[in-house]
């Protein structure tokens, strides 16, 4: 297993960019692909955030997502119902994890989780949920893929900070942390 510890600078910028969006419901729309769908998505995101499209020009008709750049130079991938920062999304990560190293990788992830959570709390405040990824209150589609999860509610969105769940007894390509914004009718 190889591990990597990065500077939090890019995550600090990305988390601050996400925190500045006041009403996420203005971003979300129907899952359309093609030129018209991408242009509508980009127009909604630009109007709600002030972010700029990263690559104006020809749009592949099969595309359904587009990248935008924030004033802090963070590239955000916008989908009809989610926004994903293209920053490293976590200061610690591991890769090339053998089946025998899964437990060690999980221990290291557990050791670094409090720092990731503290960084997110600094930008987003107190989460409404912090717990293990297998908590029965978490929807099934998330439960299978998260070791740790923290959730913040914002108007029209849920912010998720999470640690990846490793497959026990198998080689795993990577482990680490990520955060994303998802459309939410609850928030």
C-alpha positions, 0 to 999 in steps of 0.5 A: 500500500502507498499512502499520500498526505497532501496540503489541505489548501485545495480542499479549503478553497473548494469547501469555502466555494461550496459554503458560499452558495446560498440556495442550491435549489436554483442549480438543479434541473431535469437530467437532460443531455446534449447541447440544450441540456448542458447549456441550461445546466450551465446557465442555472449554475452560473446564475446561482453561483457566479462560477464560469464555464471552464471550457466554452465551445463545442458540447458533446451531444452525449454529455450531461455534466459540465465543469465550471471554475470558481473565483478561487480557481476550483473546478466543479463538475456540475450534474443535474442533481449534484456538484463534485469538486475536482480538487483532491477532495481529502488530505490523506489517501491510500492506493494499491491496497492489497487484500492483506492491507485492508485493515491497515488502510481502514485504521489509517482512514479512521486516524485521519477522519477527525481532521477531515471532519474538522476541516469541513466543520470549519467551513460548513458548521455542525453537521446534522449527522455524523456516523458510521457508513453502515448506520441503518438511517443511511439510504442503502445506496450510500451504506454500501460505499461509505465507511464514515459519513457526515451530512450538512443540510443547506437550502435545496442540498445536502453536503456529504463528507465521507470516507470510502468503504473498502472491500474486505479480503480484496485488493482495493485500488484507493481509499480516502475522503471525498465530499459532494453536494446533492440535490435534496427536497428535504433541505 
